[in-house]
Amino acid sequence: MLCLGDLAEKHCSFSFDENGCLRLFFSDHSVVLYKDDDVIVFAGDGDLSPSEAERWVKTH
């Protein structure tokens, strides 16, 4: 369960894919995919390590 206020605070956007899985998109182009019971993180194309998506997963 995610709080929409948390999404607004991080300035990320979200969508649902064709299978109904939640995707979070961050400004460094990193992505978090919530798929069934798994959480998959795709690193962005920025130089930041860890990516915004990785930091999100660690704190939520």
CHARMM internal coordinates of N, CA and C (Angstrom, degrees):
IC EDIT
DIST 1 N 1 CA 1.4469
DIST 1 CA 1 C 1.5297
ANGL 1 N 1 CA 1 C 108.07
DIST 1 C 2 N 1.3078
ANGL 1 CA 1 C 2 N 115.70
DIHE 1 N 1 CA 1 C 2 N 133.20
DIST 2 N 2 CA 1.4602
ANGL 1 C 2 N 2 CA 121.62
DIHE 1 CA 1 C 2 N 2 CA -179.13
DIST 2 CA 2 C 1.5153
ANGL 2 N 2 CA 2 C 110.21
DIHE 1 C 2 N 2 CA 2 C -120.23
DIST 2 C 3 N 1.2997
ANGL 2 CA 2 C 3 N 115.25
DIHE 2 N 2 CA 2 C 3 N 144.18
DIST 3 N 3 CA 1.4572
ANGL 2 C 3 N 3 CA 121.50
DIHE 2 CA 2 C 3 N 3 CA 175.76
DIST 3 CA 3 C 1.5300
ANGL 3 N 3 CA 3 C 108.53
DIHE 2 C 3 N 3 CA 3 C -91.64
DIST 3 C 4 N 1.3114
ANGL 3 CA 3 C 4 N 117.58
DIHE 3 N 3 CA 3 C 4 N 127.31
DIST 4 N 4 CA 1.4636
ANGL 3 C 4 N 4 CA 120.34
DIHE 3 CA 3 C 4 N 4 CA -179.86
DIST 4 CA 4 C 1.5207
ANGL 4 N 4 CA 4 C 111.92
DIHE 3 C 4 N 4 CA 4 C -61.59
DIST 4 C 5 N 1.3196
ANGL 4 CA 4 C 5 N 117.73
DIHE 4 N 4 CA 4 C 5 N -29.14
DIST 5 N 5 CA 1.4619
ANGL 4 C 5 N 5 CA 120.78
DIHE 4 CA 4 C 5 N 5 CA 176.44
DIST 5 CA 5 C 1.5175
ANGL 5 N 5 CA 5 C 111.90
DIHE 4 C 5 N 5 CA 5 C -62.89
DIST 5 C 6 N 1.3418
ANGL 5 CA 5 C 6 N 116.98
DIHE 5 N 5 CA 5 C 6 N -35.61
DIST 6 N 6 CA 1.4642
ANGL 5 C 6 N 6 CA 120.82
DIHE 5 CA 5 C 6 N 6 CA 176.36
DIST 6 CA 6 C 1.5198
ANGL 6 N 6 CA 6 C 110.85
DIHE 5 C 6 N 6 CA 6 C -63.93
DIST 6 C 7 N 1.3242
ANGL 6 CA 6 C 7 N 117.47
DIHE 6 N 6 CA 6 C 7 N -37.36
DIST 7 N 7 CA 1.4676
ANGL 6 C 7 N 7 CA 121.05
DIHE 6 CA 6 C 7 N 7 CA 178.93
DIST 7 CA 7 C 1.5228
ANGL 7 N 7 CA 7 C 110.75
DIHE 6 C 7 N 7 CA 7 C -66.98
DIST 7 C 8 N 1.3184
ANGL 7 CA 7 C 8 N 116.86
DIHE 7 N 7 CA 7 C 8 N -42.22
DIST 8 N 8 CA 1.4641
ANGL 7 C 8 N 8 CA 120.57
DIHE 7 CA 7 C 8 N 8 CA -179.50
DIST 8 CA 8 C 1.5213
ANGL 8 N 8 CA 8 C 110.91
DIHE 7 C 8 N 8 CA 8 C -66.09
DIST 8 C 9 N 1.3304
ANGL 8 CA 8 C 9 N 116.37
DIHE 8 N 8 CA 8 C 9 N -36.11
DIST 9 N 9 CA 1.4608
ANGL 8 C 9 N 9 CA 120.61
DIHE 8 CA 8 C 9 N 9 CA -179.78
DIST 9 CA 9 C 1.5257
ANGL 9 N 9 CA 9 C 111.23
DIHE 8 C 9 N 9 CA 9 C -63.30
DIST 9 C 10 N 1.3068
ANGL 9 CA 9 C 10 N 118.03
DIHE 9 N 9 CA 9 C 10 N -35.31
DIST 10 N 10 CA 1.4648
ANGL 9 C 10 N 10 CA 122.21
DIHE 9 CA 9 C 10 N 10 CA -178.68
DIST 10 CA 10 C 1.5294
ANGL 10 N 10 CA 10 C 112.16
DIHE 9 C 10 N 10 CA 10 C -90.62
DIST 10 C 11 N 1.3012
ANGL 10 CA 10 C 11 N 118.29
DIHE 10 N 10 CA 10 C 11 N -0.46
DIST 11 N 11 CA 1.4653
ANGL 10 C 11 N 11 CA 122.67
DIHE 10 CA 10 C 11 N 11 CA -179.61
DIST 11 CA 11 C 1.5275
ANGL 11 N 11 CA 11 C 111.34
DIHE 10 C 11 N 11 CA 11 C 54.33
DIST 11 C 12 N 1.3145
ANGL 11 CA 11 C 12 N 115.22
DIHE 11 N 11 CA 11 C 12 N 44.88
DIST 12 N 12 CA 1.4605
ANGL 11 C 12 N 12 CA 118.84
DIHE 11 CA 11 C 12 N 12 CA 176.23
DIST 12 CA 12 C 1.5222
ANGL 12 N 12 CA 12 C 108.11
DIHE 11 C 12 N 12 CA 12 C -111.08
DIST 12 C 13 N 1.3016
ANGL 12 CA 12 C 13 N 115.38
DIHE 12 N 12 CA 12 C 13 N 163.50
DIST 13 N 13 CA 1.4565
ANGL 12 C 13 N 13 CA 120.32
DIHE 12 CA 12 C 13 N 13 CA 177.34
DIST 13 CA 13 C 1.5168
ANGL 13 N 13 CA 13 C 108.37
DIHE 12 C 13 N 13 CA 13 C -117.41
DIST 13 C 14 N 1.3188
ANGL 13 CA 13 C 14 N 115.64
DIHE 13 N 13 CA 13 C 14 N 168.20
DIST 14 N 14 CA 1.4549
ANGL 13 C 14 N 14 CA 118.91
DIHE 13 CA 13 C 14 N 14 CA -179.10
DIST 14 CA 14 C 1.5151
ANGL 14 N 14 CA 14 C 109.86
DIHE 13 C 14 N 14 CA 14 C -141.94
DIST 14 C 15 N 1.3122
ANGL 14 CA 14 C 15 N 114.73
DIHE 14 N 14 CA 14 C 15 N 159.42
DIST 15 N 15 CA 1.4549
ANGL 14 C 15 N 15 CA 121.89
DIHE 14 CA 14 C 15 N 15 CA 173.36
DIST 15 CA 15 C 1.5185
ANGL 15 N 15 CA 15 C 107.59
DIHE 14 C 15 N 15 CA 15 C -154.78
DIST 15 C 16 N 1.3011
ANGL 15 CA 15 C 16 N 114.92
DIHE 15 N 15 CA 15 C 16 N 170.82
DIST 16 N 16 CA 1.4555
ANGL 15 C 16 N 16 CA 121.42
DIHE 15 CA 15 C 16 N 16 CA 175.36
DIST 16 CA 16 C 1.5208
ANGL 16 N 16 CA 16 C 107.58
DIHE 15 C 16 N 16 CA 16 C -115.15
DIST 16 C 17 N 1.3289
ANGL 16 CA 16 C 17 N 116.89
DIHE 16 N 16 CA 16 C 17 N 135.06
DIST 17 N 17 CA 1.4608
ANGL 16 C 17 N 17 CA 119.28
DIHE 16 CA 16 C 17 N 17 CA 179.06
DIST 17 CA 17 C 1.5254
ANGL 17 N 17 CA 17 C 110.15
DIHE 16 C 17 N 17 CA 17 C -80.95
DIST 17 C 18 N 1.3178
ANGL 17 CA 17 C 18 N 116.65
DIHE 17 N 17 CA 17 C 18 N -176.48
DIST 18 N 18 CA 1.4630
ANGL 17 C 18 N 18 CA 121.58
DIHE 17 CA 17 C 18 N 18 CA -175.34
DIST 18 CA 18 C 1.5244
ANGL 18 N 18 CA 18 C 112.98
DIHE 17 C 18 N 18 CA 18 C -64.20
DIST 18 C 19 N 1.3312
ANGL 18 CA 18 C 19 N 117.45
DIHE 18 N 18 CA 18 C 19 N -17.46
DIST 19 N 19 CA 1.4646
ANGL 18 C 19 N 19 CA 121.87
DIHE 18 CA 18 C 19 N 19 CA 178.54
DIST 19 CA 19 C 1.5255
ANGL 19 N 19 CA 19 C 112.36
DIHE 18 C 19 N 19 CA 19 C -98.29
DIST 19 C 20 N 1.3252
ANGL 19 CA 19 C 20 N 117.08
DIHE 19 N 19 CA 19 C 20 N 3.65
DIST 20 N 20 CA 1.4530
ANGL 19 C 20 N 20 CA 121.52
DIHE 19 CA 19 C 20 N 20 CA 179.72
DIST 20 CA 20 C 1.5137
ANGL 20 N 20 CA 20 C 114.39
DIHE 19 C 20 N 20 CA 20 C 83.69
DIST 20 C 21 N 1.3292
ANGL 20 CA 20 C 21 N 117.06
DIHE 20 N 20 CA 20 C 21 N 11.60
DIST 21 N 21 CA 1.4672
ANGL 20 C 21 N 21 CA 121.35
DIHE 20 CA 20 C 21 N 21 CA 179.37
DIST 21 CA 21 C 1.5277
ANGL 21 N 21 CA 21 C 109.85
DIHE 20 C 21 N 21 CA 21 C -83.08
DIST 21 C 22 N 1.3166
ANGL 21 CA 21 C 22 N 115.56
DIHE 21 N 21 CA 21 C 22 N 138.17
DIST 22 N 22 CA 1.4606
ANGL 21 C 22 N 22 CA 122.02
DIHE 21 CA 21 C 22 N 22 CA -179.25
DIST 22 CA 22 C 1.5197
ANGL 22 N 22 CA 22 C 110.67
DIHE 21 C 22 N 22 CA 22 C -78.04
DIST 22 C 23 N 1.3382
ANGL 22 CA 22 C 23 N 116.17
DIHE 22 N 22 CA 22 C 23 N 134.38
DIST 23 N 23 CA 1.4623
ANGL 22 C 23 N 23 CA 122.48
DIHE 22 CA 22 C 23 N 23 CA 174.40
DIST 23 CA 23 C 1.5198
ANGL 23 N 23 CA 23 C 108.44
DIHE 22 C 23 N 23 CA 23 C -123.42
DIST 23 C 24 N 1.3279
ANGL 23 CA 23 C 24 N 115.68
DIHE 23 N 23 CA 23 C 24 N 132.63
DIST 24 N 24 CA 1.4599
ANGL 23 C 24 N 24 CA 122.09
DIHE 23 CA 23 C 24 N 24 CA 175.14
DIST 24 CA 24 C 1.5163
ANGL 24 N 24 CA 24 C 108.07
DIHE 23 C 24 N 24 CA 24 C -109.36
DIST 24 C 25 N 1.3324
ANGL 24 CA 24 C 25 N 116.84
DIHE 24 N 24 CA 24 C 25 N 130.93
DIST 25 N 25 CA 1.4590
ANGL 24 C 25 N 25 CA 122.90
DIHE 24 CA 24 C 25 N 25 CA -178.36
DIST 25 CA 25 C 1.5242
ANGL 25 N 25 CA 25 C 109.04
DIHE 24 C 25 N 25 CA 25 C -114.35
DIST 25 C 26 N 1.3313
ANGL 25 CA 25 C 26 N 116.93
DIHE 25 N 25 CA 25 C 26 N 128.78
DIST 26 N 26 CA 1.4555
ANGL 25 C 26 N 26 CA 122.27
DIHE 25 CA 25 C 26 N 26 CA -177.63
DIST 26 CA 26 C 1.5237
ANGL 26 N 26 CA 26 C 110.50
DIHE 25 C 26 N 26 CA 26 C -110.04
DIST 26 C 27 N 1.3403
ANGL 26 CA 26 C 27 N 115.47
DIHE 26 N 26 CA 26 C 27 N 164.64
DIST 27 N 27 CA 1.4668
ANGL 26 C 27 N 27 CA 120.53
DIHE 26 CA 26 C 27 N 27 CA -173.82
DIST 27 CA 27 C 1.5243
ANGL 27 N 27 CA 27 C 113.64
DIHE 26 C 27 N 27 CA 27 C -65.59
DIST 27 C 28 N 1.3357
ANGL 27 CA 27 C 28 N 118.67
DIHE 27 N 27 CA 27 C 28 N -21.24
DIST 28 N 28 CA 1.4686
ANGL 27 C 28 N 28 CA 120.50
DIHE 27 CA 27 C 28 N 28 CA 176.77
DIST 28 CA 28 C 1.5287
ANGL 28 N 28 CA 28 C 111.54
DIHE 27 C 28 N 28 CA 28 C -88.73
DIST 28 C 29 N 1.3319
ANGL 28 CA 28 C 29 N 116.07
DIHE 28 N 28 CA 28 C 29 N 12.24
DIST 29 N 29 CA 1.4634
ANGL 28 C 29 N 29 CA 124.29
DIHE 28 CA 28 C 29 N 29 CA 178.82
DIST 29 CA 29 C 1.5227
ANGL 29 N 29 CA 29 C 113.01
DIHE 28 C 29 N 29 CA 29 C 71.03
DIST 29 C 30 N 1.3176
ANGL 29 CA 29 C 30 N 117.13
DIHE 29 N 29 CA 29 C 30 N 15.86
DIST 30 N 30 CA 1.4588
ANGL 29 C 30 N 30 CA 119.85
DIHE 29 CA 29 C 30 N 30 CA 172.68
DIST 30 CA 30 C 1.5277
ANGL 30 N 30 CA 30 C 108.29
DIHE 29 C 30 N 30 CA 30 C -84.12
DIST 30 C 31 N 1.3296
ANGL 30 CA 30 C 31 N 115.80
DIHE 30 N 30 CA 30 C 31 N 157.51
DIST 31 N 31 CA 1.4585
ANGL 30 C 31 N 31 CA 121.42
DIHE 30 CA 30 C 31 N 31 CA -173.43
DIST 31 CA 31 C 1.5285
ANGL 31 N 31 CA 31 C 109.46
DIHE 30 C 31 N 31 CA 31 C -137.40
DIST 31 C 32 N 1.3301
ANGL 31 CA 31 C 32 N 115.43
DIHE 31 N 31 CA 31 C 32 N 142.07
DIST 32 N 32 CA 1.4567
ANGL 31 C 32 N 32 CA 121.75
DIHE 31 CA 31 C 32 N 32 CA 169.69
DIST 32 CA 32 C 1.5174
ANGL 32 N 32 CA 32 C 106.62
DIHE 31 C 32 N 32 CA 32 C -113.52
DIST 32 C 33 N 1.3219
ANGL 32 CA 32 C 33 N 116.54
DIHE 32 N 32 CA 32 C 33 N 129.13
DIST 33 N 33 CA 1.4602
ANGL 32 C 33 N 33 CA 122.57
DIHE 32 CA 32 C 33 N 33 CA 177.80
DIST 33 CA 33 C 1.5177
ANGL 33 N 33 CA 33 C 108.15
DIHE 32 C 33 N 33 CA 33 C -115.25
DIST 33 C 34 N 1.3304
ANGL 33 CA 33 C 34 N 116.31
DIHE 33 N 33 CA 33 C 34 N 121.24
DIST 34 N 34 CA 1.4594
ANGL 33 C 34 N 34 CA 121.95
DIHE 33 CA 33 C 34 N 34 CA 174.39
DIST 34 CA 34 C 1.5179
ANGL 34 N 34 CA 34 C 106.70
DIHE 33 C 34 N 34 CA 34 C -96.16
DIST 34 C 35 N 1.3332
ANGL 34 CA 34 C 35 N 116.46
DIHE 34 N 34 CA 34 C 35 N 108.14
DIST 35 N 35 CA 1.4638
ANGL 34 C 35 N 35 CA 121.69
DIHE 34 CA 34 C 35 N 35 CA -176.07
DIST 35 CA 35 C 1.5177
ANGL 35 N 35 CA 35 C 108.95
DIHE 34 C 35 N 35 CA 35 C -124.52
DIST 35 C 36 N 1.3138
ANGL 35 CA 35 C 36 N 116.63
DIHE 35 N 35 CA 35 C 36 N 111.39
DIST 36 N 36 CA 1.4612
ANGL 35 C 36 N 36 CA 122.70
DIHE 35 CA 35 C 36 N 36 CA -176.64
DIST 36 CA 36 C 1.5291
ANGL 36 N 36 CA 36 C 108.70
DIHE 35 C 36 N 36 CA 36 C 54.15
DIST 36 C 37 N 1.3124
ANGL 36 CA 36 C 37 N 118.05
DIHE 36 N 36 CA 36 C 37 N -118.63
DIST 37 N 37 CA 1.4660
ANGL 36 C 37 N 37 CA 121.40
DIHE 36 CA 36 C 37 N 37 CA 179.39
DIST 37 CA 37 C 1.5162
ANGL 37 N 37 CA 37 C 112.33
DIHE 36 C 37 N 37 CA 37 C -99.21
DIST 37 C 38 N 1.3208
ANGL 37 CA 37 C 38 N 118.07
DIHE 37 N 37 CA 37 C 38 N 7.71
DIST 38 N 38 CA 1.4590
ANGL 37 C 38 N 38 CA 122.60
DIHE 37 CA 37 C 38 N 38 CA -178.34
DIST 38 CA 38 C 1.5259
ANGL 38 N 38 CA 38 C 111.13
DIHE 37 C 38 N 38 CA 38 C -105.11
DIST 38 C 39 N 1.3205
ANGL 38 CA 38 C 39 N 114.54
DIHE 38 N 38 CA 38 C 39 N 151.63
DIST 39 N 39 CA 1.4605
ANGL 38 C 39 N 39 CA 122.05
DIHE 38 CA 38 C 39 N 39 CA 172.24
DIST 39 CA 39 C 1.5162
ANGL 39 N 39 CA 39 C 106.43
DIHE 38 C 39 N 39 CA 39 C -121.62
DIST 39 C 40 N 1.3335
ANGL 39 CA 39 C 40 N 116.48
DIHE 39 N 39 CA 39 C 40 N 119.95
DIST 40 N 40 CA 1.4601
ANGL 39 C 40 N 40 CA 122.05
DIHE 39 CA 39 C 40 N 40 CA -177.13
DIST 40 CA 40 C 1.5220
ANGL 40 N 40 CA 40 C 108.07
DIHE 39 C 40 N 40 CA 40 C -114.04
DIST 40 C 41 N 1.3361
ANGL 40 CA 40 C 41 N 116.28
DIHE 40 N 40 CA 40 C 41 N 131.21
DIST 41 N 41 CA 1.4580
ANGL 40 C 41 N 41 CA 121.91
DIHE 40 CA 40 C 41 N 41 CA -179.07
DIST 41 CA 41 C 1.5192
ANGL 41 N 41 CA 41 C 109.24
DIHE 40 C 41 N 41 CA 41 C -112.96
DIST 41 C 42 N 1.3305
ANGL 41 CA 41 C 42 N 116.25
DIHE 41 N 41 CA 41 C 42 N 127.61
DIST 42 N 42 CA 1.4588
ANGL 41 C 42 N 42 CA 122.82
DIHE 41 CA 41 C 42 N 42 CA 175.06
DIST 42 CA 42 C 1.5259
ANGL 42 N 42 CA 42 C 107.30
DIHE 41 C 42 N 42 CA 42 C -107.78
DIST 42 C 43 N 1.3132
ANGL 42 CA 42 C 43 N 116.89
DIHE 42 N 42 CA 42 C 43 N 120.17
DIST 43 N 43 CA 1.4666
ANGL 42 C 43 N 43 CA 121.32
DIHE 42 CA 42 C 43 N 43 CA -178.38
DIST 43 CA 43 C 1.5209
ANGL 43 N 43 CA 43 C 109.89
DIHE 42 C 43 N 43 CA 43 C -66.18
DIST 43 C 44 N 1.3060
ANGL 43 CA 43 C 44 N 115.90
DIHE 43 N 43 CA 43 C 44 N 148.54
DIST 44 N 44 CA 1.4549
ANGL 43 C 44 N 44 CA 120.91
DIHE 43 CA 43 C 44 N 44 CA 178.17
DIST 44 CA 44 C 1.5099
ANGL 44 N 44 CA 44 C 111.54
DIHE 43 C 44 N 44 CA 44 C -82.04
DIST 44 C 45 N 1.3177
ANGL 44 CA 44 C 45 N 115.26
DIHE 44 N 44 CA 44 C 45 N -174.10
DIST 45 N 45 CA 1.4616
ANGL 44 C 45 N 45 CA 120.01
DIHE 44 CA 44 C 45 N 45 CA -178.88
DIST 45 CA 45 C 1.5261
ANGL 45 N 45 CA 45 C 112.04
DIHE 44 C 45 N 45 CA 45 C -98.44
DIST 45 C 46 N 1.3264
ANGL 45 CA 45 C 46 N 117.07
DIHE 45 N 45 CA 45 C 46 N 11.03
DIST 46 N 46 CA 1.4614
ANGL 45 C 46 N 46 CA 120.75
DIHE 45 CA 45 C 46 N 46 CA 179.32
DIST 46 CA 46 C 1.5142
ANGL 46 N 46 CA 46 C 111.93
DIHE 45 C 46 N 46 CA 46 C -85.88
DIST 46 C 47 N 1.3306
ANGL 46 CA 46 C 47 N 115.06
DIHE 46 N 46 CA 46 C 47 N 174.90
DIST 47 N 47 CA 1.4602
ANGL 46 C 47 N 47 CA 121.26
DIHE 46 CA 46 C 47 N 47 CA -179.89
DIST 47 CA 47 C 1.5264
ANGL 47 N 47 CA 47 C 112.33
DIHE 46 C 47 N 47 CA 47 C -89.87
DIST 47 C 48 N 1.3232
ANGL 47 CA 47 C 48 N 117.17
DIHE 47 N 47 CA 47 C 48 N -3.17
DIST 48 N 48 CA 1.4550
ANGL 47 C 48 N 48 CA 119.85
DIHE 47 CA 47 C 48 N 48 CA -177.89
DIST 48 CA 48 C 1.5209
ANGL 48 N 48 CA 48 C 110.78
DIHE 47 C 48 N 48 CA 48 C -71.60
DIST 48 C 49 N 1.3051
ANGL 48 CA 48 C 49 N 114.70
DIHE 48 N 48 CA 48 C 49 N 136.74
DIST 49 N 49 CA 1.4535
ANGL 48 C 49 N 49 CA 119.47
DIHE 48 CA 48 C 49 N 49 CA 175.45
DIST 49 CA 49 C 1.5112
ANGL 49 N 49 CA 49 C 106.72
DIHE 48 C 49 N 49 CA 49 C -135.85
DIST 49 C 50 N 1.2589
ANGL 49 CA 49 C 50 N 121.82
DIHE 49 N 49 CA 49 C 50 N 116.95
DIST 50 N 50 CA 1.4561
ANGL 49 C 50 N 50 CA 127.15
DIHE 49 CA 49 C 50 N 50 CA 3.66
DIST 50 CA 50 C 1.5310
ANGL 50 N 50 CA 50 C 112.02
DIHE 49 C 50 N 50 CA 50 C -79.04
DIST 50 C 51 N 1.3084
ANGL 50 CA 50 C 51 N 115.70
DIHE 50 N 50 CA 50 C 51 N 163.77
DIST 51 N 51 CA 1.4656
ANGL 50 C 51 N 51 CA 120.97
DIHE 50 CA 50 C 51 N 51 CA 179.52
DIST 51 CA 51 C 1.5291
ANGL 51 N 51 CA 51 C 109.58
DIHE 50 C 51 N 51 CA 51 C -72.18
DIST 51 C 52 N 1.3203
ANGL 51 CA 51 C 52 N 115.82
DIHE 51 N 51 CA 51 C 52 N 167.39
DIST 52 N 52 CA 1.4663
ANGL 51 C 52 N 52 CA 120.51
DIHE 51 CA 51 C 52 N 52 CA 177.41
DIST 52 CA 52 C 1.5232
ANGL 52 N 52 CA 52 C 110.56
DIHE 51 C 52 N 52 CA 52 C -60.19
DIST 52 C 53 N 1.3258
ANGL 52 CA 52 C 53 N 117.20
DIHE 52 N 52 CA 52 C 53 N -37.70
DIST 53 N 53 CA 1.4639
ANGL 52 C 53 N 53 CA 120.88
DIHE 52 CA 52 C 53 N 53 CA 179.08
DIST 53 CA 53 C 1.5248
ANGL 53 N 53 CA 53 C 111.01
DIHE 52 C 53 N 53 CA 53 C -64.63
DIST 53 C 54 N 1.3193
ANGL 53 CA 53 C 54 N 117.00
DIHE 53 N 53 CA 53 C 54 N -41.89
DIST 54 N 54 CA 1.4680
ANGL 53 C 54 N 54 CA 120.56
DIHE 53 CA 53 C 54 N 54 CA 178.40
DIST 54 CA 54 C 1.5238
ANGL 54 N 54 CA 54 C 110.95
DIHE 53 C 54 N 54 CA 54 C -63.93
DIST 54 C 55 N 1.3216
ANGL 54 CA 54 C 55 N 117.11
DIHE 54 N 54 CA 54 C 55 N -41.04
DIST 55 N 55 CA 1.4724
ANGL 54 C 55 N 55 CA 120.45
DIHE 54 CA 54 C 55 N 55 CA 177.86
DIST 55 CA 55 C 1.5272
ANGL 55 N 55 CA 55 C 110.83
DIHE 54 C 55 N 55 CA 55 C -65.25
DIST 55 C 56 N 1.3353
ANGL 55 CA 55 C 56 N 117.05
DIHE 55 N 55 CA 55 C 56 N -38.46
DIST 56 N 56 CA 1.4603
ANGL 55 C 56 N 56 CA 121.57
DIHE 55 CA 55 C 56 N 56 CA 178.57
DIST 56 CA 56 C 1.5281
ANGL 56 N 56 CA 56 C 110.39
DIHE 55 C 56 N 56 CA 56 C -60.29
DIST 56 C 57 N 1.3230
ANGL 56 CA 56 C 57 N 116.38
DIHE 56 N 56 CA 56 C 57 N -47.48
DIST 57 N 57 CA 1.4642
ANGL 56 C 57 N 57 CA 120.48
DIHE 56 CA 56 C 57 N 57 CA -177.89
DIST 57 CA 57 C 1.5305
ANGL 57 N 57 CA 57 C 110.88
DIHE 56 C 57 N 57 CA 57 C -62.86
DIST 57 C 58 N 1.3172
ANGL 57 CA 57 C 58 N 117.03
DIHE 57 N 57 CA 57 C 58 N -38.31
DIST 58 N 58 CA 1.4682
ANGL 57 C 58 N 58 CA 120.06
DIHE 57 CA 57 C 58 N 58 CA -179.73
DIST 58 CA 58 C 1.5249
ANGL 58 N 58 CA 58 C 112.38
DIHE 57 C 58 N 58 CA 58 C -67.40
DIST 58 C 59 N 1.3227
ANGL 58 CA 58 C 59 N 117.22
DIHE 58 N 58 CA 58 C 59 N -31.21
DIST 59 N 59 CA 1.4667
ANGL 58 C 59 N 59 CA 120.06
DIHE 58 CA 58 C 59 N 59 CA -176.14
DIST 59 CA 59 C 1.5207
ANGL 59 N 59 CA 59 C 113.88
DIHE 58 C 59 N 59 CA 59 C -98.25
DIST 59 C 60 N 1.3165
ANGL 59 CA 59 C 60 N 118.44
DIHE 59 N 59 CA 59 C 60 N -9.29
DIST 60 N 60 CA 1.4650
ANGL 59 C 60 N 60 CA 120.78
DIHE 59 CA 59 C 60 N 60 CA -179.76
DIST 60 CA 60 C 1.4978
ANGL 60 N 60 CA 60 C 108.87
DIHE 59 C 60 N 60 CA 60 C -125.39
END
COOR INIT
IC SEED 1 N 1 CA 1 C
IC BUILD
